[in-house]
Amino acid sequence: MEFDVIIIGSGLAGMAAALELAPRRRVALVSKGALRDNASNRAQGGIAAPLAADDSVEAHVRDTLVAGAGLCDLPATRGIIARAGSAIAWLQEQGVAFTAERGALHLTREGGHGVRRIAHAADATGSAIMAALENRVRRQPGITLLEAHCAVDLILDGPAGTAGTRCRGARLLDLRGGRVFDALAAQVVLASGGAGQVYQATTAPAAATGDGIAMAWLAGCRVANMEFTQFHPTGLHHAQAEGFLISEAVRGEGGLLRLPGGARFMPAHDPRAELAPRDIVARAIQAEMERHGLECVHLDISHQPPEFLRAHFPTIQARCLTLGIDITKAPIPVSPSAHYTCGGVVADLSGRSDVPGLYAVGEAACTGLHGANRLASNSLLECVVMGRAAAQDMLEQQPVATARQARAADETAVPASPDLARLRRDLRRLMSRDVGVVRSDASLARAAAFIASLRAQTQARLLRDGLSLELLELRNLALVAALIVRGASARSESRGAHFNKDRPGRPRQGDEPAPPASGQAGHRGPAAAA
C-alpha cells in the first residue's frame, strides 16, 4: 500500500488532520478498532475556548499556566488557545451541534477555569463531535479507512536516531486477517492517543496502550513529561463502570464531594474546593480514602432540580440509573482513575517531531500546552488545533516522493499466549500501586526493577514466538511504563500530577529546572531498539 499521508489513530486529532488533507492528498486513516472506539468519543465535558464577553485569550492562558504548575510552554500555550475560536467554528462547519442557550453557545465551567468557557453538547460532547466527523470522513473519497489495523513499527530510511533519517511509512497488522504488511507514505501522523491502559483503573479505552509514543521512542524521537499522568478525580466507582467518568462539569454546576456521612472535605484541602485543578482534587480524594479506609467518596448534585440534571447531564444520569444510582436523589460513588497522558512525543506547533516526515498530534504528543497537569477541556481544543496545523504544514510543502522499499507480507500474527493477559494485569496493578496518584522513591525503584524484567521478557518472546496483538501491546505498555518511571525518578520535586511523598516540596525560585517543553528537553529514544 502506498499513500501520501498515513494517520495512525482515528480520534479527534486524527480525523481533523484527515479531513483537512483529503481534498489534496491520498490519506490512510488507521484505527485499531472501529473509527469511534477512542478517548475522544468518550469525552463528556467539552472544549475550552475564550468566547464569553468577560473572557480573553490571556485569561485562558493564565488558567492553563496555573493548572500546568509552571511547566507549560508559554508560546505553545498562547498559540493553541489563540486558535480556539476558529476551532469551534470549524467544528460547527463540520456539523457539530453544541448546546445553545438564548441563541448563543451555552458555556459551562470546570475546575481550574476562572470563568465559564466550555462549549459542550450536553454531557456527551465527544460523542457528538466524533459522530459528525465520522460522517464526513466516510463520505470523503480521498481517505482510505483501515479499521481493525494496528501499527507495529515505523518504517525509516536509515538507522533510528541518526540525523537525516526520515520516516517513510508504517508496518501494519491487519487484525482480521492476521497479515503484517508495509504501508508507505511521505508523511506519517501519530494520533494514536495516550497510555491510560498502563494503569489498573482508567477511563481510557482498551486501545490506549501507548503505541504511538512507544514507536516514536524506538524511532529516535524525544518524549517529555511522561511522569505527568493525570488522574481524573471522579471516575465512577462501580464494578460495572467500565471506565465511565463523572464529568468535571458536575462540580462546575455545583456538585459537592462528601464523605459517606455527608461531610464535605475539599474546603480543607484547597480554597477553591471542588473547583480546584484535577491533581489537587485527586490527591485530596486519595488522602481521604486512605485516612478513613474507604474505597470511594461521594459526589453529590442531588440538590439541583431533576429537570436541570436531565437537561445538563442526560448521559451521566442514564448510565448511573442502569447501575441503580439515581443522581437526583443520591450521591455518586467516585474515586480517582487514570485519565490523560500529559506528556508524549515532543512536537512543535506544526506537529513536527524530531524525525523528518513524522508528526505527532493529540494525546500522543507533548506540545507544552498541558505542562504538569492538563486544564480541563483543553485536550479536545488541542486535538482540533494541532490536527489541522499538522495538515496545513504538510499541504504547504511540495509533495514528497515515497521511497519504494516495501517488503512483501512475509509475516502473519500468531495466537496469543495465555499468560500475556496475566502479565498485563500484573503491570497495571504495579503501576497503580507504585506509580499512581502518590509515589515514593522506594515505590519507583520497585516499579523500575519489575518493568525492566518485563521488557526483557517481551523482547525475547517477540524474537522467539513472533508477533501477536497482545504481545505488541504488552511491549508498548512496558516501554511507556519505563518512560513514566524514568521521568518520575528523575524529577526531584512534586509538581502537578506527579507527587512523590519523599520529595513533596518545590525547588526554590531560581533553582527550578527548565520546563521539558517543545524544542527544549525530554528523553530521546535509542539509536537501536531498547
Salt bridges, closest charged atoms under 4 A:
GLU2 OE1 - ARG404 NH1 3.00
ASP4 OD1 - ARG26 NH2 3.12
GLU20 OE1 - ARG388 NE 3.39
ASP55 OD2 - ARG117 NE 2.75
GLU58 OE2 - ARG78 NE 2.83
ASP63 OD2 - ARG117 NH1 2.82
GLU101 OE1 - ARG102 NH2 3.58
GLU134 OE1 - ARG36 NH1 3.69
GLU134 OE2 - ARG138 NE 2.75
GLU147 OE2 - ARG138 NH2 3.25
ASP153 OD1 - ARG475 NH1 3.22
ASP157 OD2 - ARG168 NE 3.19
ASP174 OD2 - HIS149 NE2 3.98
ASP182 OD1 - ARG171 NH1 2.67
ASP182 OD2 - ARG407 NE 3.31
ASP211 OD2 - LYS32 NZ 2.67
GLU227 OE2 - ARG491 NE 2.81
GLU242 OE1 - ARG319 NH2 3.76
GLU248 OE1 - ARG251 NH2 3.44
GLU248 OE1 - ARG278 NE 2.44
GLU253 OE2 - ARG116 NH1 3.14
ASP270 OD1 - ARG272 NE 2.94
GLU274 OE1 - ARG264 NH2 2.59
ASP279 OD2 - ARG283 NH2 3.35
GLU288 OE2 - HIS269 NE2 2.75
GLU288 OE2 - ARG291 NH1 2.77
GLU288 OE1 - HIS292 NE2 3.25
GLU295 OE1 - HIS237 NE2 3.58
ASP300 OD2 - ARG258 NE 3.25
ASP348 OD2 - ARG352 NE 3.12
ASP354 OD1 - ARG222 NH2 2.81
ASP354 OD2 - ARG524 NH1 3.62
GLU382 OE1 - HIS370 NE2 2.72
ASP393 OD1 - ARG352 NH1 3.55
ASP410 OD1 - ARG171 NH2 2.87
GLU411 OE1 - ARG171 NH2 3.62
ASP419 OD2 - ARG461 NH1 2.84
ASP426 OD2 - ARG422 NH1 3.34
ASP426 OD1 - ARG429 NH2 2.68
ASP434 OD2 - ARG433 NH2 3.00
ASP434 OD1 - ARG446 NH2 2.90
ASP441 OD1 - ARG503 NE 3.11
ASP465 OD2 - ARG461 NE 3.75
ASP465 OD1 - ARG464 NE 2.68
GLU473 OE2 - LYS32 NZ 2.71
GLU473 OE1 - ARG424 NH1 2.78
GLU493 OE2 - ARG491 NH1 2.25
GLU493 OE2 - ARG495 NE 3.02
ASP511 OD2 - ARG508 NH2 2.78
GLU512 OE1 - ARG495 NH2 3.05
